[in-house]
Amino acid sequence: MHFDLNLLVALDALLDERSVSAAADRLHLTQPAMSRTLGRIRRATGDQILVRSGRVMLPTPYAEAVRDQVHDLVTQARSVLTPVSEVDPTTLERTFTIQCNDVVAAALLPRLATILPGVAPGVCLRVIGETHTTTDELRQGRIDLQITDEAPPRTEIRSTTVLTDELAVIGRRDLPHDPSGWAAFAALPHVVISRRGRRHNRVDELLEARGLTRSVTFTVPTVALALPILAAHPLIAVVPGRLTGQVLPPVLRSYPMPGLPSPVPAVLAWHARHDQDAAHRWFRALITDAFAHVLA
């Protein structure tokens, strides 16, 4: 028998996207071509794989059962066929996509803008913001690197901590009182920064453990949106202190977070299929070095 491994790549995309058109876009194919490929997969497996239900397509029980196995096979095949070699940054022509929040981007990009034109003039850096969903952009191959505050749960995602920050309180310099104590901290109105719009987080758990609650006046997705609110009104927000300190306007300052230091890691994550990619390894090292210099 002759096996077409391209069918595994297509099946992996179809099971991730649950859409013929989205899988076609991901693999740079036309929709009719992807539909024909799905037909070949159905004939090869004897299973429908995806079945339409209203406006969406749902995987069959067989498709659900083999999904992780198919993805692992595709990842291993790519690893086998990717040569291990060195890379010359001066001749490298490649676009790298990073996903991170606005605070990390504001701290990191000026350093990279200084380095890249001289070291790797053919490299283009594409930065996208965090989304309100839990879509696994790394697994789907839509981004090269992700910078978050927690280690990824999937085993095929590699990660390393490139920075450890601490929580701090930011607010106007003329706040009614210093928020560095728990009671004073809880007494001031808060701006909560959450990309998913959640008002309750671990700060509330710390307050509840002390019999306190806080009043949340605004919930915004980014620090950039919080800063003008904090500059105009006597409110406070909890943020990563060292990174946010790079972008504070003069009217605002950082105050110590009440209690013991609360560490916040900056975790650099990538998919396992890039482990042996020389260009990707070089770029990961560049990002790690940039973080070391940003807050030196």
Number of C-alpha atoms within 10 A of each C-alpha: 2 4 8 8 12 11 15 16 18 22 26 25 23 26 24 17 16 20 18 23 18 17 23 21 14 16 14 10 14 13 15 12 13 23 16 11 18 20 14 13 19 15 11 11 11 9 14 16 22 22 12 11 8 7 6 10 17 17 18 14 13 13 20 14 11 14 17 13 12 19 20 15 15 19 19 14 14 14 17 11 8 15 11 13 9 11 14 12 18 14 12 15 13 15 12 15 17 23 24 20 21 19 19 18 17 15 20 18 16 12 16 17 11 10 14 17 13 11 14 16 15 16 18 15 14 12 18 14 14 19 14 11 8 8 9 13 16 19 19 14 15 13 19 21 25 24 23 19 17 14 17 17 8 10 8 16 17 18 18 15 16 16 16 14 19 16 21 21 19 27 27 21 16 12 14 11 13 14 21 16 14 15 16 13 22 19 15 21 17 22 24 25 22 16 17 14 13 12 17 12 11 8 13 15 13 15 16 12 9 11 9 15 17 16 12 17 13 16 19 17 19 17 23 17 13 19 21 13 15 19 20 12 13 17 21 29 22 20 22 23 20 18 22 21 18 14 15 17 12 9 14 21 15 20 19 18 21 18 10 7 12 13 13 17 19 22 19 25 23 25 22 18 21 19 15 15 18 17 20 18 14 14 17 18 11 15 17 15 14 20 18 12 10 16 14 6
